[in-house]
Amino acid sequence: MLIKRAKKITVAPYSALAGIYDFVMNHVDYQRWANYVVLVAQKHSDHVRSIVDLSCGTGSLGLQLKQLGYEVSGCDSSVEMIRIARQKLDAPIWCADMRHVAMQSAADVIVSLYDSMNYLPDNSSWLQCFKNAHSLLKPKGLFIFDISTLHNSIDVFKNYVEKEKSEKAAYLRKSHFEKDRKLQVNYFEIRYKKSPEIIFCETHKQRIRKVQEIEEMIRQTDFELVGCYSGFSLQPGSEESERVHFVLKK
C-alpha cells in the first residue's frame, strides 16, 4: 500500500486530486493540444475568435489557447479544479455541469477534451450535452470533443498502476476496465504532507463507447458531423485509435 497507519476517507472525484492535478498530468503537452484545437477549428471554420472549454479542469489548455491570441472562457463541474483555474487563467471561469451551461453570449468554438465526455453516464446525458452545446454556439460554430476508445481501455490501460510523490503529496493510481459494463475505473489514494493522517480516496468512472455509438447519437442532434479524427491527426478515427476527436458544426 502507498500509505500505512492513516485513515482512508472517500471523497468526490477531482476534489482531493485537484491540488496535485497539474503534477499528475505533467506529462501532457497542453501546447500541442491547443495547437491541434486551432488546426481543426480553422480547417472547419472561417472565423474562430472565442473558445469555451466545457471541461476546463485547472485551466492549462485555456492558458495555452489564450497565449495563442483567442478569447477564452471555461467551466468545470469541480469547484476545487475551478479554484485553481482561476488562479492560473485570467479569463471568465465558472462552475457548471457540461450538460447545463449558460452563457451571456454565443461562442465560435466549444471544446471538451481529454475524454471528459466519457464521464457522461448514459445516452440521455450525451444528448443533453449536445443540445446544450448547440445552444451556446454561433451559427456555423463548432463543438470539438474527444473520447478515449475501447482499444485504449482494453489494450493500453489494462491493470495500470502508478505511484508518484511530489513536495506536496504522494499518490497511488490504479486503473482497470470492467469489460462487461464498459467502465474504465481509475482509483486514487492521495496523501498530503500537510495532513499525513488522512488518505483521500477517489474513484473516477468513465463509460467507454464505440466510435459508431457516438456517431449514431450525433445523428439524433441538430449538429452536422464534419470531422472524426484519430488522435492529433487529420486521419480518420476508428475503433483502433487510442483517442478520437469529433468535430460538429451547428
Order of alpha helices (4+ residues) and beta strands (2+ residues): beta-alpha-alpha-beta-alpha-beta-alpha-beta-beta-alpha-beta-beta-beta-beta-beta-alpha-beta-beta
